[in-house]
Amino acid sequence: MGSLRVAEKWLYGSRFCCPDSVSGGLYVVGMSSSSSPSRDPRSGSARGVALLEKHAAIARLQAEFLTDLAEFDAAGEFVIDNQVTAQAWLRHHTRMDALDARRAVTAARALRDLPQTAHALVAGEISVRHVDELAAGHKRLGAAVMLEAEEMLVPLAKAAAPADVRAGVARVEEAVGADESREEKAQRIHDSRYLLLSTGMDGTVIITGRLDRAHGMLVQKAIRAGSQPNPEPGQQVDPRTAAQRQADALIEIVQTHLGSQPGVTSLRLDTTLVVDLPTLRDELQPGDGHTGIAAILGTAFTAEELRYLTCTADVSVLLTATLSPHARAAAANDERAGTDGAVNLGGLSVTVAPGVPLGLGREARLATRAQLRALWVRDGGCIAPGCRNRRVQAHHVIHWSDGGPTDITNMCLLCSRHHHLLHQGGWQLEPDPDRPGRFRWRPPDGSEPVPATHASDRNPGTTRTFW
């Protein structure tokens, strides 16, 4: 393919390598082709020699693993273990996450078609990370293109870092594009799109992906529009980094999409939450035998995280009264508890009995569409001072677990950012005694309260308190 010569010229003229007039090979700039101190074990200590030998041995073992995986994948032997793909088999038996398993299978398939890459890996001259970059090119450009490009890319991989190999593959991709029609290039780029979601060991979600230019710009525009600095109430500077603001903007976009009411949205997750009442009410004491953490499908959440979740999700809540002595005594003395042990939880009458489900339900504690409309008219958006975000959620000022009713007199609108601050940042909302029907924010440091911003504040002359 003639256009690959363009990429070859770039590779030979790069800072990574240049042509060797004697051997026709490639070598690192500033070093002869016959010696490479960074790879010569004799140039280091005995421990360094051992490390280099082990590194080469690891590469050889990884090459064997990928070779066997390629054969295992091609033969479909994973079905013997009731798995649908080799990737699923790896995840099940080795506990790899989805991204690592996908990379392993992609690399294994590429090595079947790329003999020079396979040989370099077996010889310990390149690492699996180098193979990952070459395999990504194999997946996007196809075996025929990468087989020819190996003549340039494998020597580059022997002399440079994986990131540099990625740049080399990109140059090959550009060169291939020169031989394509506009429609073929657009289709190839569109076909290369992907989005991967994987879960880290700490429960965080890792997002990686690739989009064509037009759709990528669309996503960038949407995220940038929602990631402008938004200081906390009473503050001048947003403490979040630009990356954190973009992450928050993505969450708000998703919440808006999942919501059903224009202008007023809330995240709707179909989740079963199993939690005991004192955990939700944060009544557990040290030594009670509980940690104060409930679980959703095996994922642990603190009491405040649970409060935030139950404000913004359709959760089927299975309440159990596995009460500690402290919590049982508190329930007996609670004015919401009667002589029969019944507890009124946000309008739901439940019975305190160890291990017995107390109540199952969630939708009754979510605002109705009519209430959301009324809240929108009254608040006009997030009620945090200075916040202009119109992607908002309904929040109980007095949480339902504390007996707060799902009524507009006990609810307000908050954006995702300020909703999070309220639940986990130490801020509090309370009725404003100087402005009946409206609220004010109390900072976590105990300083003077900051008046909330309602529609009547944004638009003086309107009165929208509704009570």
C-alpha positions as CSV (number, residue, x, y, z in Angstrom):
1,M,0.0,0.0,0.0
2,G,1.8,3.1,-1.3
3,S,0.4,5.5,1.3
4,L,2.1,3.6,4.1
5,R,5.4,5.1,2.8
6,V,4.1,8.4,4.2
7,A,3.9,6.8,7.7
8,E,7.3,5.1,7.1
9,K,8.9,8.5,6.4
10,W,7.4,9.9,9.6
11,L,8.7,6.9,11.7
12,Y,12.2,7.1,10.3
13,G,12.3,10.9,10.8
14,S,10.9,10.8,14.3
15,R,12.8,11.2,17.5
16,F,12.4,7.5,18.3
17,C,14.3,5.9,15.5
18,C,16.1,6.4,12.2
19,P,17.3,4.1,9.4
20,D,20.5,2.2,9.8
21,S,22.5,2.5,6.6
22,V,24.4,-0.7,7.2
23,S,21.7,-3.1,8.3
24,G,18.6,-1.4,7.1
25,G,17.2,-1.8,10.6
26,L,16.1,0.7,13.1
27,Y,17.8,1.9,16.3
28,V,17.4,4.4,19.1
29,V,18.7,7.9,18.2
30,G,22.1,8.4,19.7
31,M,23.0,4.7,19.9
32,S,24.6,2.4,17.5
33,S,22.6,-0.6,16.1
34,S,25.1,-3.0,17.6
35,S,24.8,-2.0,21.2
36,S,22.0,-0.7,23.4
37,P,23.1,0.0,27.0
38,S,19.6,0.1,28.2
39,R,19.1,-3.5,27.1
40,D,22.5,-4.9,27.6
41,P,22.5,-6.8,30.9
42,R,26.3,-6.5,31.2
43,S,26.0,-2.7,31.7
44,G,24.1,-3.1,35.0
45,S,24.3,-4.7,38.4
46,A,23.7,-8.3,39.1
47,R,20.2,-7.4,40.4
48,G,19.6,-5.4,37.2
49,V,20.6,-8.3,35.1
50,A,18.2,-10.5,37.0
51,L,15.4,-8.0,36.6
52,L,15.9,-7.8,32.8
53,E,16.0,-11.6,32.6
54,K,12.7,-11.9,34.5
55,H,11.1,-9.1,32.4
56,A,12.0,-11.1,29.3
57,A,10.7,-14.3,30.9
58,I,7.4,-12.6,31.7
59,A,7.1,-11.5,28.1
60,R,7.7,-15.0,26.9
61,L,5.1,-16.4,29.3
62,Q,2.6,-13.8,28.2
63,A,3.3,-14.7,24.6
64,E,2.5,-18.3,25.3
65,F,-0.6,-17.3,27.2
66,L,-1.9,-15.2,24.3
67,T,-1.0,-17.8,21.7
68,D,-3.0,-20.5,23.7
69,L,-5.8,-18.0,24.2
70,A,-6.0,-17.4,20.5
71,E,-6.4,-21.1,19.8
72,F,-8.8,-21.4,22.7
73,D,-10.9,-18.6,21.3
74,A,-10.8,-19.8,17.7
75,A,-11.9,-23.3,18.8
76,G,-14.8,-22.0,20.9
77,E,-13.7,-24.1,23.9
78,F,-15.1,-21.6,26.3
79,V,-18.6,-23.1,25.7
80,I,-17.5,-26.2,27.7
81,D,-17.7,-24.0,30.8
82,N,-21.0,-22.5,29.8
83,Q,-19.5,-19.2,28.8
84,V,-20.5,-17.4,25.6
85,T,-17.2,-15.7,24.8
86,A,-13.5,-16.1,25.6
87,Q,-13.7,-12.7,27.3
88,A,-16.5,-13.9,29.5
89,W,-14.5,-17.1,30.3
90,L,-11.5,-15.0,31.4
91,R,-13.6,-12.8,33.6
92,H,-15.2,-15.8,35.2
93,H,-12.1,-17.8,35.9
94,T,-9.4,-15.2,36.4
95,R,-11.5,-12.4,37.9
96,M,-10.2,-9.9,35.3
97,D,-12.3,-6.8,34.8
98,A,-14.1,-6.4,31.4
99,L,-11.4,-4.0,30.0
100,D,-8.5,-6.3,30.7
101,A,-10.3,-9.4,29.4
102,R,-11.3,-7.6,26.2
103,R,-7.7,-6.4,25.7
104,A,-6.3,-9.9,26.2
105,V,-8.7,-11.4,23.6
106,T,-8.0,-8.6,21.2
107,A,-4.3,-9.1,21.6
108,A,-4.5,-12.8,21.1
109,R,-6.5,-12.5,17.9
110,A,-4.0,-9.9,16.6
111,L,-1.0,-12.2,17.2
112,R,-2.5,-14.8,14.9
113,D,-2.2,-12.4,12.0
114,L,1.0,-10.5,13.1
115,P,3.9,-12.9,13.1
116,Q,6.6,-10.2,13.7
117,T,4.7,-8.9,16.7
118,A,4.4,-12.4,18.1
119,H,8.1,-13.2,17.5
120,A,9.1,-9.9,19.3
121,L,6.9,-10.7,22.2
122,V,8.3,-14.2,22.6
123,A,11.8,-12.8,22.4
124,G,11.1,-10.4,25.2
125,E,11.8,-7.4,22.9
126,I,8.4,-5.8,23.4
127,S,5.8,-5.9,26.2
128,V,2.2,-6.8,26.2
129,R,1.3,-3.1,26.4
130,H,3.1,-2.7,23.0
131,V,1.0,-5.6,21.7
132,D,-2.1,-3.9,23.0
133,E,-1.4,-0.8,20.9
134,L,-0.6,-2.9,17.8
135,A,-3.7,-5.0,18.4
136,A,-5.9,-1.9,18.6
137,G,-4.6,-1.0,15.2
138,H,-5.3,-4.5,13.9
139,K,-8.9,-4.2,15.1
140,R,-9.4,-0.8,13.5
141,L,-7.4,-1.2,10.3
142,G,-7.6,-5.0,9.6
143,A,-5.1,-7.7,9.2
144,A,-3.9,-6.8,5.7
145,V,-2.9,-3.3,6.6
146,M,-1.3,-4.1,9.9
147,L,0.7,-7.0,8.3
148,E,2.3,-4.5,6.0
149,A,2.7,-1.9,8.7
150,E,4.5,-4.4,11.0
151,E,7.7,-3.7,9.0
152,M,7.7,-0.2,10.5
153,L,5.8,-0.6,13.8
154,V,7.5,-3.6,15.3
155,P,11.0,-1.9,15.2
156,L,9.4,1.2,16.7
157,A,7.9,-0.9,19.5
158,K,11.4,-2.4,20.3
159,A,12.8,1.1,20.7
160,A,10.0,3.2,22.1
161,A,7.2,3.3,24.7
162,P,3.7,2.0,24.1
163,A,2.4,5.6,23.8
164,D,4.8,6.1,20.9
165,V,3.6,3.0,19.2
166,R,0.0,4.3,19.6
167,A,1.2,7.5,17.7
168,G,2.8,5.3,15.0
169,V,-0.5,3.4,14.5
170,A,-2.3,6.7,14.3
171,R,0.0,7.8,11.5
172,V,-0.6,4.5,9.7
173,E,-4.3,5.1,10.0
174,E,-3.9,8.5,8.5
175,A,-1.9,7.1,5.6
176,V,-4.5,4.5,5.0
177,G,-7.1,7.2,5.0
178,A,-5.3,8.9,2.1
179,D,-6.3,6.0,-0.2
180,E,-9.9,6.0,0.8
181,S,-12.8,7.9,-0.5
182,R,-14.5,10.4,1.8
183,E,-17.4,8.0,2.3
184,E,-15.1,5.1,3.1
185,K,-13.1,7.1,5.6
186,A,-16.2,8.4,7.3
187,Q,-17.5,4.9,7.6
188,R,-14.2,3.5,8.9
189,I,-14.0,6.2,11.6
190,H,-17.6,5.6,12.5
191,D,-17.1,1.9,12.8
192,S,-14.2,2.5,15.2
193,R,-16.5,4.0,17.8
194,Y,-16.7,2.3,21.2
195,L,-17.5,2.9,24.8
196,L,-16.3,0.7,27.6
197,L,-17.5,0.7,31.2
198,S,-15.6,-1.2,33.8
199,T,-15.7,-1.3,37.6
200,G,-12.7,-0.7,39.7
201,M,-11.9,-2.6,42.9
202,D,-13.2,0.3,45.0
203,G,-16.6,0.3,43.1
204,T,-15.8,3.3,40.9
205,V,-16.8,3.2,37.3
206,I,-14.1,3.6,34.7
207,I,-15.1,5.0,31.3
208,T,-13.1,4.8,28.1
209,G,-14.2,5.4,24.6
210,R,-13.8,6.8,21.1
211,L,-16.2,8.8,18.9
212,D,-16.0,10.2,15.5
213,R,-15.3,13.9,15.2
214,A,-18.9,15.1,14.8
215,H,-20.4,13.1,17.6
216,G,-17.3,13.8,19.8
217,M,-17.8,17.5,19.4
218,L,-21.4,17.1,20.3
219,V,-20.5,15.4,23.6
220,Q,-17.8,17.9,24.3
221,K,-20.3,20.8,23.8
222,A,-22.9,19.2,26.1
223,I,-20.4,18.5,28.9
224,R,-18.7,21.9,28.6
225,A,-22.0,23.7,28.8
226,G,-22.7,22.0,32.1
227,S,-19.2,22.2,33.6
228,Q,-18.9,25.9,34.2
229,P,-17.7,26.9,37.7
230,N,-20.5,26.9,40.2
231,P,-19.4,28.1,43.7
232,E,-20.9,26.8,46.9
233,P,-23.5,29.1,48.6
234,G,-21.7,32.1,50.0
235,Q,-18.4,31.3,48.3
236,Q,-16.7,32.9,45.4
237,V,-14.7,30.0,43.9
238,D,-15.8,26.6,42.8
239,P,-13.4,24.1,44.6
240,R,-13.8,21.5,41.9
241,T,-11.2,20.9,39.3
242,A,-12.1,21.2,35.6
243,A,-12.1,17.4,35.4
244,Q,-14.4,17.0,38.4
245,R,-16.8,19.6,36.9
246,Q,-16.9,17.6,33.6
247,A,-17.7,14.4,35.5
248,D,-20.5,16.2,37.3
249,A,-21.8,17.6,34.0
250,L,-21.9,14.1,32.5
251,I,-23.9,12.8,35.5
252,E,-26.4,15.7,35.2
253,I,-26.8,14.9,31.4
254,V,-27.6,11.3,32.2
255,Q,-30.0,12.3,35.0
256,T,-31.8,14.7,32.6
257,H,-32.1,12.0,30.0
258,L,-33.5,9.4,32.5
259,G,-36.0,11.9,33.9
260,S,-39.6,12.1,32.6
261,Q,-40.6,15.7,33.5
262,P,-39.2,18.5,31.3
263,G,-37.1,20.8,33.3
264,V,-37.4,18.7,36.4
265,T,-35.5,15.4,36.5
266,S,-34.4,12.7,38.9
267,L,-32.4,9.6,38.4
268,R,-34.6,6.5,38.3
269,L,-32.9,3.3,39.2
270,D,-34.7,0.0,39.6
271,T,-32.9,-1.2,42.7
272,T,-33.8,-3.3,45.7
273,L,-32.3,-1.9,48.9
274,V,-32.2,-4.1,51.9
275,V,-31.5,-2.0,55.1
276,D,-32.5,-2.0,58.7
277,L,-34.3,1.0,60.1
278,P,-31.7,2.2,62.5
279,T,-29.0,2.2,59.8
280,L,-31.2,4.4,57.6
281,R,-32.0,6.6,60.5
282,D,-28.3,6.6,61.6
283,E,-29.2,5.4,65.1
284,L,-26.5,2.6,65.4
285,Q,-24.0,3.0,68.2
286,P,-20.5,1.7,68.5
287,G,-20.6,-1.9,69.7
288,D,-24.0,-2.7,68.4
289,G,-22.6,-5.3,66.0
290,H,-23.5,-3.3,62.9
291,T,-21.3,-0.9,60.9
292,G,-23.9,1.7,60.0
293,I,-23.5,0.6,56.4
294,A,-26.3,-1.0,54.3
295,A,-25.9,-2.7,50.9
296,I,-27.4,-2.5,47.5
297,L,-26.7,-5.7,45.6
298,G,-23.5,-6.2,47.6
299,T,-22.2,-2.6,47.3
300,A,-21.7,-0.8,50.6
301,F,-23.0,2.7,51.2
302,T,-22.8,5.0,54.2
303,A,-25.9,6.3,55.8
304,E,-25.5,9.7,54.1
305,E,-25.0,8.0,50.7
306,L,-28.1,6.0,51.3
307,R,-30.1,9.2,52.0
308,Y,-28.8,10.7,48.8
309,L,-29.6,7.6,46.8
310,T,-33.1,7.3,48.2
311,C,-33.8,10.9,47.3
312,T,-33.0,10.3,43.6
313,A,-34.0,6.7,42.8
314,D,-37.0,4.4,42.4
315,V,-35.9,2.0,45.1
316,S,-37.9,-0.9,46.4
317,V,-36.9,-0.5,50.1
318,L,-37.1,-3.6,52.2
319,L,-36.9,-2.4,55.8
320,T,-36.0,-4.9,58.5
321,A,-36.0,-4.3,62.2
322,T,-32.9,-6.1,63.2
323,L,-32.5,-3.5,66.0
324,S,-29.7,-3.2,68.5
325,P,-30.4,-2.6,72.2
326,H,-29.6,1.1,71.7
327,A,-31.9,1.4,68.7
328,R,-34.7,-0.6,70.4
329,A,-34.6,1.7,73.4
330,A,-34.6,4.8,71.2
331,A,-37.6,3.5,69.3
332,A,-39.4,2.8,72.6
333,N,-38.9,6.4,73.7
334,D,-39.4,7.9,70.3
335,E,-42.6,10.0,70.1
336,R,-43.3,8.4,66.7
337,A,-43.5,4.9,68.3
338,G,-46.7,3.7,70.0
339,T,-47.1,1.1,72.7
340,D,-47.4,-1.7,70.1
341,G,-43.9,-0.8,68.7
342,A,-45.3,0.7,65.5
343,V,-43.2,3.4,64.0
344,N,-44.5,6.1,61.6
345,L,-41.8,6.5,58.9
346,G,-42.8,9.2,56.4
347,G,-46.4,8.2,56.6
348,L,-45.7,4.5,56.5
349,S,-46.7,2.6,59.6
350,V,-44.3,-0.2,60.3
351,T,-43.8,-2.6,63.2
352,V,-40.6,-3.1,65.1
353,A,-39.9,-6.9,65.1
354,P,-36.4,-8.4,64.8
355,G,-35.7,-9.8,61.3
356,V,-39.3,-9.1,60.0
357,P,-39.7,-6.9,56.9
358,L,-41.2,-3.6,58.0
359,G,-42.3,-2.1,54.7
360,L,-41.8,-2.5,50.9
361,G,-42.2,0.6,48.8
362,R,-40.6,3.7,47.4
363,E,-42.8,5.5,44.8
364,A,-45.0,7.1,47.5
365,R,-42.0,9.0,48.8
366,L,-41.2,10.5,45.4
367,A,-42.8,13.7,44.3
368,T,-45.6,13.4,41.7
369,R,-45.5,15.2,38.4
370,A,-48.0,17.7,39.6
371,Q,-45.8,18.4,42.7
372,L,-42.8,18.8,40.4
373,R,-44.6,21.3,38.3
374,A,-45.6,23.3,41.4
375,L,-42.0,23.2,42.7
376,W,-40.7,24.3,39.4
377,V,-43.0,27.3,39.4
378,R,-42.1,28.2,43.0
379,D,-38.3,27.6,42.8
380,G,-37.5,28.2,39.1
381,G,-34.5,25.9,39.2
382,C,-31.9,25.0,41.8
383,I,-32.4,27.1,45.0
384,A,-28.7,27.4,45.8
385,P,-27.7,31.0,45.7
386,G,-26.2,32.0,42.4
387,C,-26.9,28.6,40.8
388,R,-28.6,28.8,37.3
389,N,-28.8,25.1,36.7
390,R,-32.2,24.1,35.4
391,R,-31.4,20.3,35.6
392,V,-32.7,19.7,39.0
393,Q,-34.1,17.1,41.4
394,A,-36.8,17.2,44.1
395,H,-35.3,17.1,47.7
396,H,-37.0,16.5,51.0
397,V,-35.9,19.2,53.4
398,I,-36.8,16.9,56.3
399,H,-35.8,13.5,55.0
400,W,-38.6,10.9,54.8
401,S,-36.7,8.6,57.2
402,D,-37.1,11.4,59.8
403,G,-40.8,11.7,59.2
404,G,-40.7,14.3,56.5
405,P,-43.8,14.3,54.2
406,T,-43.7,14.3,50.5
407,D,-45.3,17.7,50.2
408,I,-44.2,20.8,48.5
409,T,-44.0,22.6,51.9
410,N,-41.2,20.1,52.7
411,M,-39.5,19.9,49.3
412,C,-37.4,22.1,47.1
413,L,-35.4,21.8,43.8
414,L,-31.7,21.2,43.7
415,C,-29.1,20.5,41.0
416,S,-27.0,17.3,41.3
417,R,-24.0,19.3,42.6
418,H,-25.8,21.1,45.4
419,H,-27.9,18.0,46.2
420,H,-24.6,16.2,46.9
421,L,-23.3,19.1,49.0
422,L,-26.4,19.0,51.1
423,H,-26.2,15.3,51.8
424,Q,-22.4,14.9,52.1
425,G,-20.9,18.4,52.3
426,G,-22.3,19.3,55.7
427,W,-24.7,22.0,54.5
428,Q,-28.3,22.2,55.8
429,L,-31.6,23.5,54.5
430,E,-34.1,25.1,56.8
431,P,-37.2,27.3,56.6
432,D,-36.3,31.0,56.4
433,P,-38.1,32.7,59.4
434,D,-37.8,36.1,57.7
435,R,-39.3,34.8,54.4
436,P,-42.3,32.5,55.0
437,G,-42.6,29.8,52.4
438,R,-38.9,29.9,51.5
439,F,-35.7,28.4,52.7
440,R,-32.2,29.3,53.7
441,W,-28.8,27.4,53.7
442,R,-26.9,26.9,56.8
443,P,-23.1,26.5,56.2
444,P,-21.2,23.5,57.8
445,D,-19.0,25.9,59.8
446,G,-21.9,27.4,61.6
447,S,-21.7,30.9,60.1
448,E,-24.6,33.0,59.2
449,P,-27.3,31.3,57.0
450,V,-27.5,32.2,53.4
451,P,-30.9,32.8,51.8
452,A,-32.0,30.3,49.2
453,T,-32.8,31.6,45.7
454,H,-36.4,31.0,44.6
455,A,-38.3,32.1,41.6
456,S,-39.5,35.2,43.4
457,D,-35.9,36.1,44.1
458,R,-34.9,35.7,40.5
459,N,-38.0,37.5,39.4
460,P,-39.0,40.1,42.0
461,G,-42.7,40.9,42.0
462,T,-43.7,37.2,41.8
463,T,-45.0,35.4,44.8
464,R,-44.8,31.6,44.6
465,T,-44.6,30.2,48.0
466,F,-47.7,27.9,47.8
467,W,-48.3,27.9,51.5
